[in-house]
Amino acid sequence: MKGKFITFEGGDGAGKSLQIEKVAQYLRSIGKEVIVTREPGGTEVGKEIRRLLVEGDKDKFDEIAEVLLFYADRRIHLEKKIKPAINEGKYVLSDRYNDSTIAYQFYGSNKFNDTKILDELYKIIAGDFKPDATVLLDVDVELGLKRSFKKAETTNTKELRFENVELAFHQRLKNGYLELAKKDPNRFVVVNANNSVEEVYEELIEKLKTKL
């Protein structure tokens, strides 16, 4: 019996990592074997790609170089980790996947006229493969950024390349995610991420159960 692939999306500071761990705990409690991963950086090679993408100057890559790095990471992630785990009957929970690339590089950055290039790249690396479900943690932009910078202070992270862009980018990103969810309502579960961790989890798990 094949496992399932569940992705978690949302703007910066939406609380994805916390909710993924809580969902993983729930799935294990009902007897599922779970792998938690992330993009970029879900494999050893991916960790190097992640460092290039999320650290440093926000303008160090042009749009084509940037998306090629994302899709290189995704191809390795799919072939080396995600698909083998699903074929073994495991549930794979990923902090970000292809919707992030579309949301950030198309809606947020406004660097592409349409999603044609991104769609073609995805088809090349993944064919018709897609997540069984996608959780969208919809957070207020200013609240999410406040959370991100607070976390950065406590963890001493250097991964602030995308947080350091203008507020309008993050608002376009939020709207873009909601547009993606509207286009694919059978796959997406949209959750209000402005609430407390427990409140968000209660809403999330109630909506996600129907897809498990």
N, C-alpha and C positions, 0 to 999 in steps of 0.2 A: 504494500500500500504506500503510495507516494505521500510525502509530507506537503507542507504548504509554505508559501513565501509571502510574508507580510512586511510591508514597508511603512516607515514612519516619516512623515514630511511636516514642514512648517518653517516659518521664519526663525531668525536667530532669537534664542531665548524662549522658545515655545515649550521647552521642557521634554524634548524627545527622549533623551537618555534615561531620565527618571521613569517615564511611562513605559519604555521598552523593558526595563528591569522588572517592573511590576507585572506587566503582561507575561513576561517569561516565567515569573514565579507562579502565576495563575496556571499557565499551560503545564508546567511541571507538576503542579498539584493535581491535575486531572490526567496525569500519566503520559504526557507528551515529552519527547526528547527535543530539546531546544538549543539552537545556536544563535547567539547574538553577534551581529557584525555591523559594519558601517561603510559608507562611501563618502569620499574616497578613503582608502586605507584599510580595507578588509583583509588584505593579504600582505605578505612580507614586501613584495614589490610595490604593492599599493601604498604602503607606509611612506615610501620614498616619494611617490607621486603626490601623496597628500601634503607632504612637507612643502613641495614646490608650489602647490595650489593655494594653501591656506595661510602661509606665512609670507611676510615681506610686503613690498609695495603693491598697492591695489592695481597699478597700471603696468606691471612688469610683463604681462603677456597681451598680445592682441587676441581678439575673440576667437579666431580659428585655432591658434596654438592652445588656447585654454580648453576649448571643447574637445580637442583631440586628446589632451591629457586625461580629461574626465572619461572619455570613452575607452581609452586604453586601459585605465584602471578598471572600468566596468567589465570589459571583456575578460580580463584576468580573474576578476572576482566571480563572475558567472561560471567560468569553466573550471576553476580550481576549488571553489568553495560552495557557492550557492546550489548549483545543479547537482553535484554529487551528494550533498546533504539531503536535498529534497528526494532524490532517488533512493536514499536509504530510509525514507519515512520520517525524516526530521522536520521540525518547524524552524524556518529561518526567519529571524526578525532583523531587519536592516534599518539602521539609522541613515536615511536618505537612499534614494535610487534615481531612476531616470527623470522622474517628475521634478527633482531638484534642479537638474541641468536645464530643463525647459523653463522652470520658474525663474531661476537666477540669470541664465544667459539670454533668454528671449524676453520675458516679461520685465524682469528687473533691470537688466543692462540696456535694453533697447538697441542692441547691436546687430540684430538680425531683422530683416523685413518680414520674415515668416519663419515657421518651424521646419521648413523643408529639409535643410541641411541636417538639423538635429534628428529629424525623423529617419532620414536615410542612414545616418551613422548608427542609429539604434538598430535599424533593420539589419545592417551589416554584421553587427556584433551579437545580436540576440534573436534575430528572426522574429517569430510571432510570440515569443516568450514574454509573459508579463506577470506582475504580482497577483496573488489570489485576492489580496485586500490591501488597501492603502489607508492608513490613519493620517488625517490632516489635522494637526494641532494648530488651530487658528488663534493667533495671539495679537493683541493690540501692539502696533509697531513700537511705540515708545516704551511700553512695559517690557516687551521682549528685549530691546536693546539694553535697558537698565539691568535686566537679569544677566544678560551676556557679559557686560562689563564688570558686574559684581562677581560673577563666576571667574572671570579672567584675573581679577585681583587676588582671589583666594587660591587659585590654582597656578598662578604665575605662567599662564599659557601665552604663547606667541601667535595663536591662531585667531587673529583679529582682522585678517585682510578684508573680509566681506563686511564686517561690522563697521569698518572705517570709511564707508561710502556714505553719500548724502541720504538724508531721511526719505526723500522722494523715491529713491531706489527701493527702500524697504516697503514703502506703501505700494509701489507697483508690484513688488514681489508678493505681498499679501493678496492683492487683487488677482494676480495671476494664478496663484494656488487655488483660489475660490473658483476661478474660471475653469481650471482643469477638473476640479471636483464636479462642477456643473455638467461638464461634457461627458463624464464617466461616473454617473451616480451609483452604478452597480458595484464598482470597485472601491470607491472612496467612502470613508467614514469621517465626517467632519465633526470635530469636537471643540467646544469653547475652552481655550487654554488660558484664559484670563483668571480662572478660579484657582483655588488651592490645589495642591498635588492630589489629595484624596478626592476632591470633587471632580477633578478632571478624569481621574482614573475610573470613578464610578460611572460617569457618562460614557467614557471610552469603552469599557468592558461590556457594558450593556448593549451598545451598538455593535461591537465587534463579534459578540457571541454568535450572531446569526450567520457569520461568515466562517466560523471555525469548524 
